[in-house]
Amino acid sequence: MGRPAVRLWLLVVALAVVRPSPASLSGGAQPTRSLPPISYVCPMPQDVEVLEDKPGTCPRCGMTLSPVRLDSRWSCPVHTTVVRDQAGPCPICRRDLVRVTVSVFWTCAAQPKAHELAPGACADGTPRAIAYERRAHGDHNPRHGGQFFMASDNWHHLEGTYPEPGVFRVFIYDDYTRPVAVSGMSGRAAIDARSVTLHPSTDGTSLEARVDRLAFPAHITANVKFSPKSSEQRFDFTFASLTKEPDRLEPAPTSARSTLSTPGNIDTSRLPSTTAGLIEFINERNDDLKRRLDQGSLGDLWIPALESKEAALALEAHAAEWPADRRAAVSRAVRDLVIAAWRIDRFGDMGDKPQLVETYRMFAAAIGDLNRAYARQR
């Protein structure tokens, strides 16, 4: 992809900037949560998985890496301008908000195009306003209750559903999880040795196939061609039960909503408040992640990975409790854990087990460093 395409992609990103609503931030107030560390990402969409902890150039395309602060927020799957700091219902359609990846920055009314990486004061003395930029590949939440994968071209995304006995349906999205018409696409649904053609639905929103009634867990392989000239790409689905379209939801009390372990709802208010509690929490999530990795549940690895990431960032508030000679080591371990968690999230979406195994080593090593630092603290 040449530089004109890069400029077009940057324009798309610029248009996707969303600012917090008055309900989430008011009067220029800054959030009390710790700032996520600065990471360096490739601006090219085909190299979206490149994520480094120091400046440099992309090892694939050679472009200069861009500094960003990556974090999780909650957004409406339908009304994407809605962004909140916590899980809850969409104020417009009442659907559950879903976890998305954003870059966090600060800006001033007089210089709206300036993206600062830290809070502070504008030239006129007013505080900078926090803003969020939706990231390409930052929302991999299924829209129809199915299973979600990213294609190897790093642009197309695919959701497979089994909504009723004998019906397999595939929805296609772009890199911002916007629906893509399936005109010109084709494919096959394979079950054991049988293969059934995937046809465009009558409304053009999905590819569909009539399959035999399957016992659960139901295993279906989709071989999809995104254009007449492209090669087939394979996606493997396992359905434990029939998939269900999400319902519109009425507001519920915060205490009755999803817990930390529920996909899409990582509630940082439920994190332990002590250093010991956070260390124990991180180790528990590490055990959960390793178990899921060993079982091949690659699409669910982001849950314990990003829970661990939030707990690691929360440790920064306890910096004074660490021995002075260990604070730098703790800071490095937290940073390594955060970077590894984002990579696990990305490679899990791609179903890339070799990369996940390699990244898990970095993740586990960072947790080992935190445990050693805590053992010396006690």
Order of alpha helices (4+ residues) and beta strands (2+ residues): alpha-beta-beta-beta-beta-beta-beta-beta-beta-beta-beta-beta-beta-beta-beta-beta-beta-alpha-alpha-alpha-alpha
